Amino acid sequence: MAFLMKSMLSNQVKNLGLGGGGEESTEESTPSDPAAAAGMTREEYEEYQKQMVEEKMERDAAFAQKKAERAVLRVHLREKYRLPKSELDENQIQMAGDDVGLPEDLQKMVAEDQEEEEDKDSILGQLQNIQNMDMDAIKEKAQATFTEMKQVAEQKCSMM
């Protein structure tokens, strides 16, 4: 609130000409030619501008490529986990062109994941899971289930 009042009063005082502040000069000392302002000749400035445009186009192309690679990875994950497809990802892939693929690092990761899943699905993978099981816990659970079934049978059957 104080700031607002101060700015309003100082502006009014400046408008009255009572010495609230010095007159600001708005004259520009810079030349109107951008090449001269940058300290270059006209040809150097045009070459510089061309380089800037080319670099920007290269950066944009690299960025689009990275976006498409990420979209390919998301599409792969959606297929793997059976999730719904995304039109945005498909559009990004189409915009980048047909030469889009997973980067080498991601390809290695995907290959490792596939190998792990294949190992888990195989018979040897299942046997390894059996070795890792806690047999004591399984025995206790089986005995508890057996005693529970025995009690239910005794309640229902008069001969036991």
N, C-alpha and C positions, 0 to 999 in steps of 0.2 A: 504494500500500500504506500509506504514511504517512497519507494522508488518511483511509483507511478506519479505521485504528486510532484516529486523533484523534477522528473522529466517534463511534465506538463508546464510547470512554472518556468523552468530554464528555457524551454522553447518559446514561451511567451515573451520572456525578457529578451531573448535574442531577436525576436521579431520587432520589438520596440526600438532596438538599436542602442540599448543602454550599456553596452559593453559586456554582455553576458558571455561572450565568446568571440574569438577572432573570426573574421570572414574566411571561409574556406575557398581556395581557388579550385575550380573544376577544370582548368585547362590541362590537356593531356600533352605531355612532352614526348610521347612515343609516336613513332611514325605510323602511318596507316597501313603500310605494306608489312605483312607478317614476316616476309623473308628478311627485311631490314631489321625488324624487331628481334629476330632470332640471331642476328649477326651473320647472316649467310647471303650469298648471292641468290638470285632468282632460280638458277639452274640447280644449285645445291639444295635449295629448299624444296624444289619439286622432286628431286631424287630422294630426299629425306622422307617426304610424304609418301612416295611410292613404296619405300622400304617399310614404312609404318603400316601401310595397308596390307602389304604382303605378309608381314609378321602377324598382323591381326587375323588374316585369313588362315594362316597356318595354326595359330592358337585355337581358333574356332573349330577347325577340322580335327585337331587332336582332342579337343574337348568333346566333340560329337562322337568321336571314336570311343573314348573312355565311357561316355554315357551309354553307348550301344553295347560295349562289353559288359557293363554292369547289368544292363537289361537282359543280355543273354544269360548271365548267371542267375538272375531272378527267374527267368523263364525255366531254366534247368531245375531250379529248386522247386518251382511250382509244379513241374511235371513229376519230380521225384516224390513230393509229398502230396500229390494229387489235390492241389489247391486251384481255385479258379484262375483263369488266364486274365491278363491285364492288357487292355488295348494300348495303354500308354507305352508299355515296354515294346510291343510289336511295332508301334509307330516309330519309336526311337531306332529300332533295328533297321527298319525300312529306310529311314532317312540317312543312316550311315552307309547303306549299301549292303551288298551280299558278302563282302569280304570280312565280315565281323565274326570273331570267334572269341573263345575264352583266352585270356592271357596265360602264359606258360605256368605261372605260379598257381593259378586257379585250376588249370587242367590237372596239375599234379595232385592238388587237394581233392578234386573230384574223383580222380582215379584211385586214390587211397581210400576214400569213402566207399567207393564201389567194391573194392577188394575186401574191406572190412565187412560189408553187408553180405557179400558172397560167402565169406568164411563163416559168418554167423548162421547163414541159411544151410550150410552143408552139414553132413552127418558128423564130420570131425568137429565142427564148431559146436554142435549140440553135445557131443561127448565131453568137450572141454568145459561146457557149462555144467555138466553133471559133476565133474571133478571139483568145480568151485563151490558146489552146494554144501550147505551145512547139514550133514547127515543126522546129527543129534536133534536138530530142530525138526527135521522131517520125521524122525522116529517118534518124537514127542507129539507132533501133530497127528500122526497116524494112530497112536495109542489113544489120544484124546477122542478122536473120531470114532474109534472102535468101541471105547467104553460108553460113549454117548449113544451109539447105535444099540449097544447091548441093553442099556437102561430103557430106551424107548421100546425095545422088543419085550423086555420083562413086564413093562407096564401094560402092553397090549395083549400079551399072551399069558394065559392063566397056568399053563403047564410048566413054565420056567420058574 
